[in-house]
Amino acid sequence: MGEVILAALALVLVFEGLLPFLSPRVWRRVFEQALLLRDGQLRFVGLLSMLAGLLLLLFAV
């Protein structure tokens, strides 16, 4: 079980690093736009991200 969690964390880090590596200018712009969002908007984006991840997990397993 620990190996699966470690592999999942590694994949998260790989995917998180893709945009800043491939296009730092776009990543910076996205980050600046995220800073302008209100807390509720950021929470909603986080909720959508978690739900999408759970759905992917359900279909993958």
N, CA, C and O atoms as CSV, one atom per row, in Angstrom:
chain,resi,resn,atom,element,x,y,z
A,1,MET,N,N,0.817,-1.198,0.000
A,1,MET,CA,C,0.000,0.000,0.000
A,1,MET,C,C,0.867,1.270,0.000
A,1,MET,O,O,0.552,2.249,-0.678
A,2,GLY,N,N,1.961,1.236,0.772
A,2,GLY,CA,C,2.841,2.396,0.825
A,2,GLY,C,C,3.487,2.700,-0.514
A,2,GLY,O,O,3.732,3.860,-0.842
A,3,GLU,N,N,3.762,1.658,-1.286
A,3,GLU,CA,C,4.362,1.854,-2.607
A,3,GLU,C,C,3.405,2.581,-3.542
A,3,GLU,O,O,3.821,3.417,-4.344
A,4,VAL,N,N,2.128,2.257,-3.432
A,4,VAL,CA,C,1.119,2.892,-4.285
A,4,VAL,C,C,0.995,4.371,-3.937
A,4,VAL,O,O,0.913,5.215,-4.829
A,5,ILE,N,N,0.980,4.685,-2.659
A,5,ILE,CA,C,0.884,6.084,-2.230
A,5,ILE,C,C,2.110,6.860,-2.678
A,5,ILE,O,O,1.994,7.997,-3.137
A,6,LEU,N,N,3.274,6.260,-2.550
A,6,LEU,CA,C,4.509,6.910,-2.984
A,6,LEU,C,C,4.499,7.133,-4.496
A,6,LEU,O,O,4.914,8.192,-4.966
A,7,ALA,N,N,4.035,6.157,-5.251
A,7,ALA,CA,C,3.944,6.303,-6.710
A,7,ALA,C,C,2.945,7.398,-7.074
A,7,ALA,O,O,3.187,8.178,-7.996
A,8,ALA,N,N,1.823,7.461,-6.354
A,8,ALA,CA,C,0.825,8.500,-6.622
A,8,ALA,C,C,1.403,9.885,-6.341
A,8,ALA,O,O,1.197,10.815,-7.121
A,9,LEU,N,N,2.119,10.022,-5.237
A,9,LEU,CA,C,2.747,11.298,-4.899
A,9,LEU,C,C,3.781,11.686,-5.951
A,9,LEU,O,O,3.877,12.851,-6.338
A,10,ALA,N,N,4.543,10.715,-6.406
A,10,ALA,CA,C,5.541,10.990,-7.447
A,10,ALA,C,C,4.874,11.481,-8.722
A,10,ALA,O,O,5.362,12.418,-9.355
A,11,LEU,N,N,3.765,10.861,-9.107
A,11,LEU,CA,C,3.052,11.303,-10.313
A,11,LEU,C,C,2.488,12.709,-10.143
A,11,LEU,O,O,2.512,13.505,-11.081
A,12,VAL,N,N,1.983,13.017,-8.959
A,12,VAL,CA,C,1.485,14.373,-8.700
A,12,VAL,C,C,2.611,15.382,-8.910
A,12,VAL,O,O,2.413,16.416,-9.549
A,13,LEU,N,N,3.779,15.081,-8.377
A,13,LEU,CA,C,4.908,15.997,-8.522
A,13,LEU,C,C,5.334,16.150,-9.979
A,13,LEU,O,O,5.681,17.248,-10.414
A,14,VAL,N,N,5.308,15.059,-10.727
A,14,VAL,CA,C,5.655,15.119,-12.151
A,14,VAL,C,C,4.662,16.014,-12.888
A,14,VAL,O,O,5.062,16.901,-13.641
A,15,PHE,N,N,3.369,15.781,-12.669
A,15,PHE,CA,C,2.362,16.571,-13.368
A,15,PHE,C,C,2.376,18.034,-12.933
A,15,PHE,O,O,2.162,18.928,-13.752
A,16,GLU,N,N,2.628,18.281,-11.646
A,16,GLU,CA,C,2.703,19.661,-11.156
A,16,GLU,C,C,3.889,20.400,-11.776
A,16,GLU,O,O,3.829,21.614,-11.968
A,17,GLY,N,N,4.949,19.687,-12.086
A,17,GLY,CA,C,6.132,20.324,-12.643
A,17,GLY,C,C,6.109,20.506,-14.150
A,17,GLY,O,O,6.953,21.213,-14.701
A,18,LEU,N,N,5.154,19.878,-14.824
A,18,LEU,CA,C,5.126,19.956,-16.286
A,18,LEU,C,C,4.936,21.377,-16.818
A,18,LEU,O,O,5.711,21.831,-17.660
A,19,LEU,N,N,3.921,22.073,-16.338
A,19,LEU,CA,C,3.637,23.409,-16.885
A,19,LEU,C,C,4.764,24.398,-16.623
A,19,LEU,O,O,5.180,25.090,-17.552
A,20,PRO,N,N,5.284,24.498,-15.380
A,20,PRO,CA,C,6.395,25.440,-15.191
A,20,PRO,C,C,7.635,25.070,-16.006
A,20,PRO,O,O,8.395,25.950,-16.408
A,21,PHE,N,N,7.845,23.779,-16.249
A,21,PHE,CA,C,9.004,23.361,-17.032
A,21,PHE,C,C,8.816,23.675,-18.510
A,21,PHE,O,O,9.718,24.199,-19.163
A,22,LEU,N,N,7.627,23.349,-19.035
A,22,LEU,CA,C,7.384,23.513,-20.470
A,22,LEU,C,C,7.082,24.953,-20.866
A,22,LEU,O,O,7.476,25.398,-21.944
A,23,SER,N,N,6.386,25.682,-20.000
A,23,SER,CA,C,5.996,27.050,-20.341
A,23,SER,C,C,5.943,27.919,-19.087
A,23,SER,O,O,4.865,28.170,-18.548
A,24,PRO,N,N,7.095,28.374,-18.625
A,24,PRO,CA,C,7.121,29.160,-17.383
A,24,PRO,C,C,6.305,30.452,-17.463
A,24,PRO,O,O,5.727,30.885,-16.465
A,25,ARG,N,N,6.257,31.062,-18.639
A,25,ARG,CA,C,5.508,32.313,-18.784
A,25,ARG,C,C,4.007,32.073,-18.577
A,25,ARG,O,O,3.342,32.844,-17.885
A,26,VAL,N,N,3.482,31.008,-19.175
A,26,VAL,CA,C,2.058,30.685,-19.007
A,26,VAL,C,C,1.789,30.307,-17.558
A,26,VAL,O,O,0.777,30.726,-16.996
A,27,TRP,N,N,2.679,29.519,-16.932
A,27,TRP,CA,C,2.499,29.114,-15.545
A,27,TRP,C,C,2.453,30.340,-14.635
A,27,TRP,O,O,1.621,30.420,-13.731
A,28,ARG,N,N,3.353,31.295,-14.880
A,28,ARG,CA,C,3.379,32.520,-14.076
A,28,ARG,C,C,2.073,33.294,-14.223
A,28,ARG,O,O,1.543,33.821,-13.245
A,29,ARG,N,N,1.555,33.358,-15.456
A,29,ARG,CA,C,0.301,34.071,-15.699
A,29,ARG,C,C,-0.871,33.375,-14.980
A,29,ARG,O,O,-1.718,34.034,-14.377
A,30,VAL,N,N,-0.904,32.052,-15.055
A,30,VAL,CA,C,-1.954,31.287,-14.375
A,30,VAL,C,C,-1.869,31.516,-12.869
A,30,VAL,O,O,-2.892,31.705,-12.210
A,31,PHE,N,N,-0.657,31.501,-12.327
A,31,PHE,CA,C,-0.466,31.706,-10.896
A,31,PHE,C,C,-0.909,33.108,-10.487
A,31,PHE,O,O,-1.539,33.281,-9.444
A,32,GLU,N,N,-0.583,34.104,-11.301
A,32,GLU,CA,C,-1.004,35.478,-11.000
A,32,GLU,C,C,-2.526,35.593,-11.010
A,32,GLU,O,O,-3.099,36.280,-10.165
A,33,GLN,N,N,-3.179,34.931,-11.952
A,33,GLN,CA,C,-4.641,34.941,-11.999
A,33,GLN,C,C,-5.234,34.237,-10.780
A,33,GLN,O,O,-6.259,34.669,-10.252
A,34,ALA,N,N,-4.601,33.163,-10.333
A,34,ALA,CA,C,-5.074,32.439,-9.152
A,34,ALA,C,C,-4.990,33.321,-7.908
A,34,ALA,O,O,-5.841,33.231,-7.023
A,35,LEU,N,N,-3.969,34.169,-7.837
A,35,LEU,CA,C,-3.825,35.064,-6.694
A,35,LEU,C,C,-4.960,36.083,-6.625
A,35,LEU,O,O,-5.262,36.603,-5.551
A,36,LEU,N,N,-5.585,36.369,-7.758
A,36,LEU,CA,C,-6.670,37.346,-7.793
A,36,LEU,C,C,-8.021,36.752,-7.398
A,36,LEU,O,O,-8.979,37.489,-7.162
A,37,LEU,N,N,-8.100,35.424,-7.324
A,37,LEU,CA,C,-9.358,34.774,-6.970
A,37,LEU,C,C,-9.648,34.933,-5.484
A,37,LEU,O,O,-8.734,34.999,-4.662
A,38,ARG,N,N,-10.925,34.993,-5.156
A,38,ARG,CA,C,-11.326,35.032,-3.745
A,38,ARG,C,C,-11.200,33.630,-3.157
A,38,ARG,O,O,-11.073,32.645,-3.885
A,39,ASP,N,N,-11.236,33.559,-1.834
A,39,ASP,CA,C,-11.091,32.274,-1.150
A,39,ASP,C,C,-12.148,31.265,-1.600
A,39,ASP,O,O,-11.834,30.096,-1.826
A,40,GLY,N,N,-13.376,31.707,-1.727
A,40,GLY,CA,C,-14.452,30.807,-2.141
A,40,GLY,C,C,-14.224,30.247,-3.536
A,40,GLY,O,O,-14.518,29.082,-3.804
A,41,GLN,N,N,-13.705,31.073,-4.412
A,41,GLN,CA,C,-13.422,30.618,-5.772
A,41,GLN,C,C,-12.294,29.586,-5.777
A,41,GLN,O,O,-12.363,28.587,-6.492
A,42,LEU,N,N,-11.270,29.830,-4.984
A,42,LEU,CA,C,-10.159,28.872,-4.893
A,42,LEU,C,C,-10.633,27.549,-4.296
A,42,LEU,O,O,-10.220,26.476,-4.734
A,43,ARG,N,N,-11.507,27.639,-3.288
A,43,ARG,CA,C,-12.048,26.410,-2.696
A,43,ARG,C,C,-12.840,25.620,-3.722
A,43,ARG,O,O,-12.756,24.393,-3.768
A,44,PHE,N,N,-13.611,26.322,-4.545
A,44,PHE,CA,C,-14.402,25.655,-5.571
A,44,PHE,C,C,-13.495,24.955,-6.588
A,44,PHE,O,O,-13.774,23.827,-6.993
A,45,VAL,N,N,-12.422,25.615,-6.996
A,45,VAL,CA,C,-11.453,25.008,-7.916
A,45,VAL,C,C,-10.827,23.772,-7.264
A,45,VAL,O,O,-10.658,22.741,-7.916
A,46,GLY,N,N,-10.483,23.879,-5.977
A,46,GLY,CA,C,-9.935,22.739,-5.257
A,46,GLY,C,C,-10.930,21.592,-5.164
A,46,GLY,O,O,-10.556,20.429,-5.316
A,47,LEU,N,N,-12.195,21.916,-4.916
A,47,LEU,CA,C,-13.240,20.890,-4.852
A,47,LEU,C,C,-13.390,20.183,-6.195
A,47,LEU,O,O,-13.465,18.955,-6.249
A,48,LEU,N,N,-13.433,20.956,-7.273
A,48,LEU,CA,C,-13.540,20.352,-8.605
A,48,LEU,C,C,-12.345,19.460,-8.899
A,48,LEU,O,O,-12.496,18.391,-9.490
A,49,SER,N,N,-11.168,19.891,-8.495
A,49,SER,CA,C,-9.959,19.094,-8.708
A,49,SER,C,C,-10.032,17.782,-7.936
A,49,SER,O,O,-9.697,16.725,-8.471
A,50,MET,N,N,-10.469,17.847,-6.680
A,50,MET,CA,C,-10.582,16.625,-5.880
A,50,MET,C,C,-11.630,15.678,-6.465
A,50,MET,O,O,-11.410,14.468,-6.522
A,51,LEU,N,N,-12.763,16.220,-6.897
A,51,LEU,CA,C,-13.810,15.381,-7.482
A,51,LEU,C,C,-13.333,14.727,-8.779
A,51,LEU,O,O,-13.611,13.553,-9.026
A,52,ALA,N,N,-12.622,15.480,-9.596
A,52,ALA,CA,C,-12.087,14.909,-10.836
A,52,ALA,C,C,-11.096,13.790,-10.523
A,52,ALA,O,O,-11.101,12.751,-11.184
A,53,GLY,N,N,-10.251,13.999,-9.520
A,53,GLY,CA,C,-9.301,12.969,-9.119
A,53,GLY,C,C,-10.001,11.723,-8.600
A,53,GLY,O,O,-9.594,10.606,-8.918
A,54,LEU,N,N,-11.050,11.905,-7.803
A,54,LEU,CA,C,-11.802,10.752,-7.300
A,54,LEU,C,C,-12.475,9.992,-8.420
A,54,LEU,O,O,-12.489,8.761,-8.421
A,55,LEU,N,N,-13.038,10.721,-9.381
A,55,LEU,CA,C,-13.676,10.042,-10.524
A,55,LEU,C,C,-12.654,9.252,-11.326
A,55,LEU,O,O,-12.921,8.119,-11.727
A,56,LEU,N,N,-11.482,9.841,-11.563
A,56,LEU,CA,C,-10.419,9.120,-12.273
A,56,LEU,C,C,-10.002,7.873,-11.515
A,56,LEU,O,O,-9.759,6.823,-12.110
A,57,LEU,N,N,-9.922,7.996,-10.200
A,57,LEU,CA,C,-9.556,6.851,-9.379
A,57,LEU,C,C,-10.610,5.746,-9.465
A,57,LEU,O,O,-10.279,4.564,-9.555
A,58,LEU,N,N,-11.865,6.143,-9.437
A,58,LEU,CA,C,-12.946,5.146,-9.544
A,58,LEU,C,C,-12.891,4.398,-10.865
A,58,LEU,O,O,-13.117,3.188,-10.903
A,59,PHE,N,N,-12.595,5.098,-11.940
A,59,PHE,CA,C,-12.536,4.452,-13.238
A,59,PHE,C,C,-11.249,3.644,-13.417
A,59,PHE,O,O,-11.229,2.676,-14.177
A,60,ALA,N,N,-10.183,4.032,-12.727
A,60,ALA,CA,C,-8.908,3.335,-12.865
A,60,ALA,C,C,-8.849,2.041,-12.063
A,60,ALA,O,O,-8.102,1.126,-12.408
A,61,VAL,N,N,-9.623,1.968,-11.010
A,61,VAL,CA,C,-9.550,0.791,-10.116
A,61,VAL,C,C,-10.675,-0.170,-10.402
A,61,VAL,O,O,-10.776,-1.212,-9.754
